[in-house]
Amino acid sequence: MRDTSSYTFRVKNDFFIRQQENIFQEKHSWLVFLLVMVITAAVFAGSLKLGWTNWDDNFYVYKNPVVRQADFCGIFTKPAAYNTYNPLVVASFALEWKLVGDRPFLYHLDNLILHLLCTALVLIFFRRMGISIWWSGFGALLFSIHPLRVESVAWITERKDVLYGFFYLLALLAYIRYLVSGKAGYFLLTFVLFVLSLLSKGQAVALPFSLVLLDWYFERKFAWKAVMEKALFFAFALLIGLLGTTFFFQNVYTTKDSGAIVNAFNFFEQTVLAGYAYAIYILKFFVPYVTSPLYPVPRVLQTGHWVGAATAIFILVWALAVRRRYRFVTFGLLFFTFNILFLLMPFLANDTAYLNDRYIFMAYVGLVFAAAFSMQKLAEGHPDRRIPLAAGAVAALLIFSVLTIRYIPVWQNSETLWTSVIEKYPRKISMAYLNRGNDRHEQNRREQAIEDYTVAIDLNPQSLMAYHNRGLVYLTTHHFDRALQDYNRYLALRGPYDAGGSEVDIPLSNVLGNRGLIFAQWGQYGQALLDYDAAIKLNPDNANHYLNRAVAYYQLGRKNEAKRDIQTTERMGFTVDPSFKELLQ
């Protein structure tokens, strides 16, 4: 028998039910849909010419062994070396790798296709929520071509956003169908889509809050059934979170950098910064005055941070105060809040996670909804303002399109990406110099790499990777004394470590192995052996460590031990110089 509360809900929301009919039967619907798709594709066409960057594209894709080997079992079950659990994203990379290898075009094309699908779903979602077809088209375009969308589409690794957003929006639409029909099948579909969204990006944990918000928006009767439905979603979100922190993440990163927000500010001050970030995200929705992969992390609280935090409180209080008169505004602001909430204070996990553009991919759906519905209401209430409002909407879309088209080429490669950050914030962001130095090192532009690493260290004297990487450049250019200084500084900053091999630590293993090479170069083979032993325990899969230790054993006259290391090296597929093997006979 049909649930009577569902029947009451349907009768009470007759207009809402009519909105669930096929939108493509409406006048102009196909025209609006095609315009939105074509304009979005045209604005982002430049992304198809982009290459790789060294900002996680290496870890996630072209240097990721599970991607290169198409190890789908490992993708879903093994701990993730990159400290996130996004198996559907990594699986999509593995499929693309099998088709095209390291050619980036297909990866960018798939990102764009997913973004187009998200845009189409946003348009449909707005229609389901009561916005007219033309203003829904405006809202969908505002969502799709906003300059803060570039990072999520142009950055291959951020496939996470467009894939989780695709399943997230489908889940919202499925849930609306469930509210209308009361059919359990749509509820089950919503849950399945929620799981798929979570397996794409953990930010999908906000979906249960969005479902509660939909219940409120459509005035669904509060009942025990509705509570139990959401409990299932909240419980699964919690389960995924616990699995992530206890199994799927190899090491949860906690920075020791004294300048990082988590170490420089107490909890209350971090909350102030979170409120400031909230206000800045809203400001940049209307006025995207700057776009950048990274933003400088503040060292002290300033007046602007307090003003931003106060503004955030005012916005939330106002959103709740107008909930009866302007339900659509309250829905939009709360949707934004729920979907950005878990990323407003990410400082415990990452010292560079501050004001990142990608965080608002789904959250901006709420702001776009409120803006589009507000303009529709103004046009309906004041017919004489329709033309100025339409002209303003078109002007905003044109401006945003130009800004987006101009920003996309920044993501061409690592050099253009990090140079852009450095030009916007000269000598402000250590990570930008570090990453550009890494790119220049790979291109054998060693002097320039050293310059970048040196600036990175000047800006952040506690940057472990800057010492690690500059030491490697010094080593390869035979500046052994400088390399040793960098490696010793790295080890001092790293502090005490477990040399027993209880867990893999590749960077530390590399530092010890390379320091062993320096000692061997100076004839200090006993000291070199100590470093080689520790390096092997920390990473037993590096064949170079065994070969280098074999050389040290030979120099010390310990041929039998050298032979064992040579045999281990060859079992690992490494070719050993025959002349050296003859010396061991």
C-alpha positions as CSV (number, residue, x, y, z in Angstrom):
1,M,0.0,0.0,0.0
2,R,1.3,3.5,-0.9
3,D,2.7,5.5,2.0
4,T,0.1,8.1,2.9
5,S,2.8,10.7,3.8
6,S,4.2,10.3,0.2
7,Y,0.6,10.9,-1.1
8,T,0.2,14.0,1.0
9,F,3.6,15.2,-0.2
10,R,2.6,14.7,-3.8
11,V,-0.7,16.6,-3.5
12,K,0.9,19.4,-1.6
13,N,3.6,19.8,-4.3
14,D,1.6,19.6,-7.4
15,F,3.7,22.2,-9.2
16,F,6.8,20.4,-8.1
17,I,5.5,17.1,-9.6
18,R,4.7,18.8,-12.9
19,Q,8.4,19.9,-13.0
20,Q,9.4,16.2,-13.2
21,E,8.0,15.7,-16.7
22,N,10.4,15.3,-19.5
23,I,12.0,18.8,-19.8
24,F,12.8,18.2,-23.4
25,Q,9.1,18.3,-24.3
26,E,9.1,22.0,-23.3
27,K,9.4,24.8,-25.8
28,H,12.9,25.8,-26.5
29,S,14.3,23.1,-24.3
30,W,16.5,21.5,-26.9
31,L,17.7,24.8,-28.1
32,V,18.8,25.8,-24.6
33,F,20.4,22.4,-24.0
34,L,22.4,22.5,-27.2
35,L,23.5,26.1,-26.6
36,V,24.7,25.2,-23.1
37,M,26.7,22.2,-24.4
38,V,28.2,23.9,-27.4
39,I,29.3,27.1,-25.5
40,T,30.8,25.0,-22.7
41,A,32.7,22.8,-25.1
42,A,33.9,25.8,-27.0
43,V,35.1,27.6,-23.9
44,F,37.0,24.5,-22.7
45,A,38.3,23.4,-26.2
46,G,41.7,24.7,-25.3
47,S,42.0,22.1,-22.6
48,L,42.4,19.4,-25.2
49,K,45.8,20.8,-26.2
50,L,47.2,20.6,-22.7
51,G,49.9,18.2,-21.6
52,W,50.9,16.7,-18.2
53,T,51.9,18.5,-15.1
54,N,54.1,17.3,-12.2
55,W,51.3,18.2,-9.7
56,D,50.2,14.7,-8.8
57,D,49.8,13.6,-12.5
58,N,52.9,11.5,-12.0
59,F,51.7,9.9,-8.8
60,Y,48.2,9.3,-10.0
61,V,48.9,8.4,-13.6
62,Y,52.1,8.1,-15.6
63,K,54.3,6.9,-12.7
64,N,51.6,5.0,-10.9
65,P,52.4,1.2,-11.1
66,V,48.8,0.1,-10.6
67,V,47.8,2.3,-13.6
68,R,50.6,1.2,-15.9
69,Q,50.0,-2.5,-15.0
70,A,46.1,-2.1,-15.1
71,D,46.1,-3.8,-11.6
72,F,42.4,-3.2,-10.9
73,C,42.4,-5.5,-7.9
74,G,45.2,-3.4,-6.4
75,I,43.4,-0.2,-7.3
76,F,40.4,-1.1,-5.1
77,T,42.1,-3.1,-2.3
78,K,45.7,-1.9,-1.8
79,P,46.6,1.0,0.4
80,A,47.0,4.2,-1.7
81,A,50.4,5.7,-1.9
82,Y,48.9,9.1,-2.6
83,N,46.9,9.2,0.7
84,T,43.5,9.4,-0.9
85,Y,41.1,6.7,-1.9
86,N,39.7,7.3,-5.4
87,P,39.6,3.9,-7.0
88,L,37.1,4.8,-9.7
89,V,39.3,7.7,-10.8
90,V,42.5,5.6,-10.8
91,A,40.6,2.8,-12.6
92,S,39.6,5.2,-15.4
93,F,43.3,6.2,-15.7
94,A,44.3,2.5,-16.0
95,L,41.8,2.0,-18.9
96,E,43.1,5.1,-20.7
97,W,46.7,4.0,-20.2
98,K,45.9,0.7,-21.9
99,L,44.5,2.6,-24.8
100,V,47.0,5.5,-25.3
101,G,49.8,5.2,-22.7
102,D,51.2,8.6,-21.8
103,R,49.6,10.6,-24.6
104,P,47.5,13.2,-22.6
105,F,44.8,14.0,-25.2
106,L,42.4,11.2,-24.3
107,Y,42.7,12.0,-20.5
108,H,41.8,15.7,-21.2
109,L,39.0,14.7,-23.5
110,D,37.4,12.4,-20.9
111,N,37.7,15.2,-18.3
112,L,35.9,17.5,-20.7
113,I,33.2,15.0,-21.5
114,L,32.5,14.4,-17.8
115,H,32.3,18.1,-17.3
116,L,29.8,18.4,-20.1
117,L,27.7,15.6,-18.5
118,C,27.8,17.4,-15.1
119,T,26.7,20.6,-16.9
120,A,23.7,18.8,-18.5
121,L,22.8,17.3,-15.1
122,V,22.9,20.7,-13.4
123,L,20.5,22.1,-16.1
124,I,18.1,19.2,-15.5
125,F,18.5,19.6,-11.7
126,F,17.6,23.3,-11.9
127,R,14.5,22.5,-13.9
128,R,13.5,19.9,-11.3
129,M,13.9,22.5,-8.7
130,G,11.5,24.9,-10.4
131,I,13.7,27.3,-12.4
132,S,12.5,28.0,-16.0
133,I,14.3,26.5,-19.0
134,W,16.0,29.7,-20.0
135,W,17.2,30.6,-16.5
136,S,18.2,27.0,-15.9
137,G,20.3,27.3,-19.1
138,F,21.9,30.4,-17.7
139,G,22.6,28.7,-14.4
140,A,24.1,25.6,-16.1
141,L,26.4,27.9,-18.1
142,L,27.4,29.9,-15.1
143,F,28.3,26.7,-13.4
144,S,30.2,25.3,-16.4
145,I,32.3,28.2,-17.6
146,H,33.1,29.9,-14.3
147,P,36.9,30.5,-14.1
148,L,37.2,28.5,-10.9
149,R,36.1,25.4,-13.0
150,V,39.4,25.4,-14.9
151,E,41.4,23.5,-12.2
152,S,38.8,20.7,-12.1
153,V,38.7,20.2,-15.8
154,A,42.2,21.1,-17.1
155,W,44.1,19.2,-14.4
156,I,44.1,15.5,-15.3
157,T,44.5,14.4,-11.7
158,E,41.4,16.4,-10.7
159,R,39.2,13.9,-12.7
160,K,38.1,13.3,-9.1
161,D,35.9,16.4,-9.2
162,V,34.1,15.8,-12.5
163,L,33.6,12.1,-11.8
164,Y,32.3,12.5,-8.3
165,G,30.2,15.4,-9.4
166,F,28.6,13.3,-12.2
167,F,27.5,10.6,-9.7
168,Y,26.6,13.2,-7.1
169,L,24.2,15.1,-9.4
170,L,22.7,11.8,-10.7
171,A,22.0,10.9,-7.0
172,L,20.2,14.2,-6.4
173,L,18.0,13.6,-9.4
174,A,17.3,10.0,-8.5
175,Y,16.3,11.2,-5.0
176,I,14.0,13.8,-6.4
177,R,12.3,11.0,-8.4
178,Y,12.0,9.0,-5.2
179,L,10.3,11.9,-3.4
180,V,7.8,12.1,-6.3
181,S,7.1,8.5,-6.8
182,G,7.8,6.9,-3.4
183,K,9.3,3.9,-5.3
184,A,12.0,2.1,-3.4
185,G,13.9,1.5,-6.6
186,Y,14.8,5.2,-6.9
187,F,15.9,5.3,-3.3
188,L,18.2,2.3,-3.9
189,L,19.5,4.0,-7.1
190,T,20.3,7.1,-5.0
191,F,22.3,5.0,-2.6
192,V,24.2,3.2,-5.3
193,L,25.1,6.5,-7.0
194,F,26.2,7.9,-3.6
195,V,28.6,4.9,-3.2
196,L,30.0,5.5,-6.7
197,S,30.5,9.2,-5.9
198,L,32.3,8.4,-2.7
199,L,34.6,6.0,-4.6
200,S,35.5,8.9,-6.8
201,K,36.1,11.5,-4.2
202,G,35.6,11.6,-0.4
203,Q,34.0,15.0,-0.7
204,A,30.8,13.1,-1.6
205,V,30.2,12.6,2.2
206,A,28.2,15.8,2.0
207,L,25.5,14.1,0.0
208,P,23.4,13.0,3.0
209,F,23.2,16.6,4.1
210,S,22.0,17.6,0.6
211,L,19.3,15.0,0.7
212,V,18.1,16.4,4.1
213,L,18.1,19.8,2.5
214,L,16.0,18.5,-0.4
215,D,13.4,17.1,2.0
216,W,13.2,20.6,3.7
217,Y,13.0,22.4,0.3
218,F,10.1,20.3,-0.9
219,E,8.4,20.4,2.5
220,R,8.5,16.6,3.0
221,K,6.8,15.6,6.2
222,F,9.3,14.9,9.0
223,A,8.9,11.2,9.9
224,W,10.8,8.3,11.3
225,K,11.2,6.8,7.8
226,A,13.0,9.9,6.5
227,V,15.3,9.8,9.5
228,M,16.2,6.1,8.9
229,E,16.8,6.7,5.2
230,K,19.4,9.4,6.0
231,A,20.9,7.3,8.8
232,L,21.9,4.7,6.1
233,F,23.7,7.3,4.1
234,F,25.5,8.9,7.1
235,A,26.5,5.4,8.4
236,F,28.1,4.5,5.0
237,A,29.9,7.8,4.8
238,L,31.3,7.2,8.2
239,L,32.4,3.7,7.3
240,I,34.2,4.9,4.2
241,G,35.9,7.6,6.3
242,L,37.1,5.0,8.9
243,L,38.3,2.6,6.2
244,G,40.2,5.4,4.6
245,T,42.1,6.5,7.7
246,T,42.8,2.9,8.9
247,F,43.5,0.9,5.7
248,F,43.4,2.7,2.4
249,F,45.8,5.5,3.3
250,Q,49.4,4.3,3.7
251,N,50.5,7.2,5.9
252,V,48.2,10.0,6.9
253,Y,50.4,13.1,6.3
254,T,50.9,15.5,9.1
255,T,53.2,18.4,8.3
256,K,56.0,19.4,10.7
257,D,56.4,22.7,9.0
258,S,56.1,25.4,11.7
259,G,54.6,27.8,9.2
260,A,51.7,25.5,8.2
261,I,48.3,26.6,9.4
262,V,47.9,23.6,11.7
263,N,51.1,24.5,13.6
264,A,51.0,28.3,13.3
265,F,47.5,28.9,14.6
266,N,45.4,27.4,17.4
267,F,42.0,25.9,16.7
268,F,40.0,29.1,17.2
269,E,42.3,31.0,14.8
270,Q,42.0,28.1,12.3
271,T,38.2,28.5,12.6
272,V,38.5,32.2,11.8
273,L,40.5,31.3,8.7
274,A,37.8,28.8,7.7
275,G,35.2,31.6,8.0
276,Y,37.4,33.8,5.9
277,A,37.8,31.1,3.2
278,Y,34.0,30.6,3.2
279,A,33.5,34.3,2.5
280,I,36.2,34.5,-0.1
281,Y,34.7,31.5,-2.0
282,I,31.4,33.4,-2.2
283,L,33.1,36.7,-3.2
284,K,35.0,34.9,-6.0
285,F,31.8,33.4,-7.2
286,F,30.6,36.9,-8.2
287,V,34.1,38.4,-8.8
288,P,36.7,35.8,-9.7
289,Y,39.5,38.4,-9.2
290,V,42.3,35.8,-9.1
291,T,42.7,32.2,-10.1
292,S,45.7,30.1,-9.1
293,P,46.6,26.5,-8.3
294,L,48.0,27.6,-5.0
295,Y,47.5,30.6,-2.8
296,P,49.9,32.0,-0.1
297,V,49.2,30.7,3.4
298,P,48.9,33.5,6.0
299,R,51.5,33.7,8.8
300,V,49.4,35.8,11.1
301,L,45.7,36.8,11.4
302,Q,45.0,40.1,9.8
303,T,41.9,42.4,9.8
304,G,40.7,40.9,6.6
305,H,40.5,37.5,8.1
306,W,38.3,38.7,11.0
307,V,36.1,40.6,8.6
308,G,35.7,37.5,6.4
309,A,34.8,35.3,9.4
310,A,32.2,37.9,10.6
311,T,30.8,38.0,7.0
312,A,30.5,34.3,6.9
313,I,28.5,34.3,10.2
314,F,26.3,37.1,8.9
315,I,25.6,35.2,5.6
316,L,24.6,32.0,7.5
317,V,22.4,33.8,9.9
318,W,20.7,35.8,7.1
319,A,20.2,32.6,5.1
320,L,18.3,31.0,8.0
321,A,16.4,34.2,8.7
322,V,14.9,34.4,5.1
323,R,14.0,30.7,4.9
324,R,10.3,31.3,4.8
325,R,10.2,34.2,2.3
326,Y,13.1,33.2,0.1
327,R,13.3,29.4,0.5
328,F,15.4,29.1,-2.7
329,V,18.0,31.5,-1.3
330,T,18.3,29.5,1.9
331,F,18.5,26.2,0.0
332,G,21.3,27.6,-2.3
333,L,23.4,29.0,0.6
334,L,23.0,25.9,2.8
335,F,23.8,23.6,-0.2
336,F,26.9,25.6,-0.7
337,T,27.7,25.4,3.0
338,F,27.2,21.7,3.4
339,N,29.3,20.9,0.3
340,I,32.2,23.1,1.4
341,L,32.0,22.5,5.1
342,F,34.4,19.5,5.3
343,L,37.1,21.4,3.3
344,L,37.0,24.7,5.2
345,M,39.5,23.4,7.7
346,P,41.7,20.9,5.8
347,F,44.8,22.2,7.4
348,L,45.4,19.1,9.5
349,A,46.0,17.0,6.4
350,N,47.9,19.3,4.0
351,D,49.8,22.6,4.6
352,T,49.0,23.8,1.1
353,A,45.2,23.1,1.3
354,Y,44.0,26.7,1.5
355,L,41.5,28.5,-0.7
356,N,41.9,25.8,-3.4
357,D,39.7,26.5,-6.5
358,R,38.8,22.8,-6.9
359,Y,37.1,22.6,-3.5
360,I,34.0,24.4,-4.7
361,F,33.1,22.3,-7.8
362,M,29.9,20.9,-6.3
363,A,29.4,23.6,-3.7
364,Y,28.9,26.3,-6.4
365,V,25.8,24.5,-7.6
366,G,24.1,26.0,-4.6
367,L,25.2,29.5,-5.3
368,V,24.4,29.2,-9.0
369,F,20.9,28.0,-8.0
370,A,20.2,30.9,-5.7
371,A,21.5,33.4,-8.3
372,A,19.6,32.0,-11.2
373,F,16.3,31.7,-9.2
374,S,16.8,35.2,-7.9
375,M,17.1,36.6,-11.4
376,Q,14.1,34.7,-12.5
377,K,12.0,36.1,-9.6
378,L,13.2,39.6,-10.4
379,A,12.2,39.2,-14.1
380,E,8.8,37.8,-13.2
381,G,8.1,40.5,-10.6
382,H,9.4,43.3,-12.7
383,P,8.7,42.7,-16.4
384,D,10.3,46.0,-17.3
385,R,13.6,44.7,-16.0
386,R,13.7,41.5,-18.1
387,I,15.9,42.9,-20.9
388,P,18.4,44.5,-18.5
389,L,18.6,41.3,-16.5
390,A,19.1,39.2,-19.6
391,A,21.7,41.6,-20.8
392,G,23.5,41.4,-17.5
393,A,23.4,37.6,-17.5
394,V,24.9,37.5,-21.0
395,A,27.6,40.0,-20.1
396,A,28.5,38.0,-17.0
397,L,28.8,34.8,-19.1
398,L,30.9,36.6,-21.7
399,I,33.3,38.0,-19.1
400,F,33.6,34.6,-17.3
401,S,34.2,32.8,-20.6
402,V,37.0,35.2,-21.5
403,L,38.6,34.7,-18.1
404,T,38.3,30.9,-18.4
405,I,39.7,30.8,-21.9
406,R,42.7,32.9,-20.8
407,Y,43.4,30.8,-17.7
408,I,43.3,27.3,-19.4
409,P,46.8,27.7,-21.2
410,V,48.4,28.1,-17.7
411,W,47.9,24.4,-17.3
412,Q,49.9,23.5,-20.5
413,N,52.7,21.9,-18.6
414,S,54.6,22.1,-15.3
415,E,56.7,25.1,-16.4
416,T,53.8,27.2,-17.3
417,L,51.8,26.2,-14.3
418,W,54.3,27.0,-11.6
419,T,55.7,30.0,-13.4
420,S,52.1,31.4,-13.3
421,V,51.9,30.9,-9.6
422,I,55.3,32.5,-9.1
423,E,54.4,35.5,-11.2
424,K,51.2,36.1,-9.2
425,Y,52.9,35.6,-5.9
426,P,56.7,36.2,-6.3
427,R,58.7,34.7,-3.4
428,K,55.5,33.8,-1.5
429,I,54.9,30.1,-2.1
430,S,57.7,27.6,-1.5
431,M,55.9,24.7,-3.1
432,A,55.7,26.5,-6.5
433,Y,59.5,26.9,-6.6
434,L,59.9,23.3,-5.5
435,N,57.7,21.9,-8.2
436,R,59.2,24.1,-10.9
437,G,62.6,23.0,-9.8
438,N,61.5,19.4,-10.1
439,D,60.4,20.0,-13.7
440,R,63.6,21.7,-14.6
441,H,65.6,18.9,-13.0
442,E,63.8,16.4,-15.2
443,Q,64.7,18.5,-18.2
444,N,68.3,18.6,-17.2
445,R,68.2,22.3,-16.6
446,R,70.1,21.8,-13.4
447,E,71.4,25.2,-12.7
448,Q,67.9,26.6,-12.9
449,A,66.6,23.8,-10.8
450,I,69.1,24.6,-8.1
451,E,68.0,28.2,-8.2
452,D,64.4,27.2,-7.7
453,Y,65.2,24.8,-4.9
454,T,67.3,27.4,-3.2
455,V,64.4,29.9,-3.2
456,A,62.1,27.2,-2.0
457,I,64.4,26.6,1.0
458,D,64.8,30.4,1.6
459,L,61.0,30.6,1.8
460,N,60.6,27.5,3.9
461,P,63.8,26.3,5.6
462,Q,61.9,23.2,6.8
463,S,61.1,21.9,3.3
464,L,62.3,18.3,3.3
465,M,61.7,17.7,-0.4
466,A,63.6,20.9,-1.4
467,Y,66.7,19.6,0.5
468,H,66.1,16.1,-0.9
469,N,65.9,17.2,-4.5
470,R,68.6,19.9,-4.4
471,G,70.9,17.3,-2.8
472,L,70.2,15.0,-5.8
473,V,71.1,17.7,-8.3
474,Y,74.3,18.4,-6.4
475,L,75.1,14.7,-6.3
476,T,74.6,14.3,-10.1
477,T,76.8,17.4,-10.8
478,H,79.5,16.0,-8.4
479,H,79.2,18.7,-5.8
480,F,79.5,16.1,-3.1
481,D,80.1,18.4,-0.2
482,R,77.0,20.5,-0.9
483,A,74.9,17.3,-1.5
484,L,76.1,16.0,1.9
485,Q,75.0,19.2,3.6
486,D,71.5,19.0,2.1
487,Y,71.1,15.3,3.0
488,N,72.3,15.9,6.6
489,R,69.9,18.8,6.9
490,Y,67.1,16.6,5.6
491,L,67.9,13.9,8.2
492,A,68.0,16.5,11.0
493,L,64.7,17.9,10.0
494,R,63.2,14.5,9.6
495,G,64.1,13.6,13.1
496,P,64.3,10.1,14.6
497,Y,63.1,7.3,12.3
498,D,62.6,3.6,12.5
499,A,65.6,2.1,10.5
500,G,64.3,-1.4,11.2
501,G,62.2,-1.5,8.0
502,S,58.8,-1.7,9.7
503,E,57.3,0.5,6.9
504,V,58.4,1.7,3.5
505,D,59.8,5.2,3.3
506,I,61.1,5.8,-0.2
507,P,62.3,9.5,0.2
508,L,64.2,8.7,3.3
509,S,65.6,5.5,1.7
510,N,66.8,7.6,-1.3
511,V,68.5,10.1,1.0
512,L,70.4,7.5,2.9
513,G,71.3,5.6,-0.3
514,N,72.6,8.7,-1.9
515,R,74.6,9.7,1.2
516,G,76.1,6.3,1.1
517,L,77.3,7.0,-2.5
518,I,79.0,10.2,-1.2
519,F,80.8,8.3,1.5
520,A,81.8,5.7,-1.0
521,Q,83.1,8.4,-3.4
522,W,85.4,9.6,-0.5
523,G,86.5,6.0,0.3
524,Q,84.6,5.8,3.5
525,Y,83.1,2.4,2.7
526,G,82.3,1.4,6.3
527,Q,80.1,4.6,6.7
528,A,78.6,4.0,3.3
529,L,77.5,0.4,4.3
530,L,75.6,1.8,7.3
531,D,73.6,4.0,5.0
532,Y,73.1,1.3,2.4
533,D,71.8,-1.1,5.1
534,A,69.3,1.4,6.4
535,A,68.2,2.4,2.9
536,I,67.5,-1.2,1.9
537,K,65.4,-1.8,5.1
538,L,63.4,1.3,4.3
539,N,62.9,0.3,0.7
540,P,63.9,-3.3,-0.2
541,D,62.7,-2.9,-3.8
542,N,65.4,-0.5,-5.0
543,A,68.0,-2.5,-6.9
544,N,70.5,0.3,-7.0
545,H,70.9,0.1,-3.2
546,Y,72.0,-3.6,-3.5
547,L,74.4,-2.9,-6.3
548,N,76.0,0.1,-4.5
549,R,76.3,-2.0,-1.4
550,A,77.9,-4.8,-3.4
551,V,80.6,-2.3,-4.6
552,A,81.2,-1.2,-1.0
553,Y,81.5,-4.9,0.2
554,Y,84.0,-5.5,-2.6
555,Q,86.1,-2.6,-1.6
556,L,86.2,-3.9,1.9
557,G,87.2,-7.4,0.7
558,R,83.9,-9.0,1.6
559,K,83.3,-10.7,-1.8
560,N,80.8,-13.3,-0.6
561,E,78.4,-10.6,0.6
562,A,79.0,-8.7,-2.6
563,K,78.0,-11.7,-4.6
564,R,74.8,-12.1,-2.7
565,D,73.8,-8.5,-3.4
566,I,74.7,-8.9,-7.1
567,Q,72.4,-12.0,-7.2
568,T,69.6,-10.0,-5.6
569,T,70.1,-7.2,-8.0
570,E,69.9,-9.6,-11.0
571,R,66.7,-11.3,-9.6
572,M,65.2,-7.8,-9.6
573,G,65.8,-7.5,-13.3
574,F,68.8,-5.2,-13.1
575,T,71.7,-5.8,-15.5
576,V,75.1,-5.8,-13.8
577,D,78.4,-5.0,-15.6
578,P,80.0,-8.3,-16.5
579,S,83.5,-6.9,-15.7
580,F,82.4,-6.3,-12.1
581,K,81.0,-9.8,-11.7
582,E,84.4,-11.2,-12.9
583,L,86.2,-9.3,-10.1
584,L,84.1,-11.2,-7.6
585,Q,85.1,-14.6,-9.0
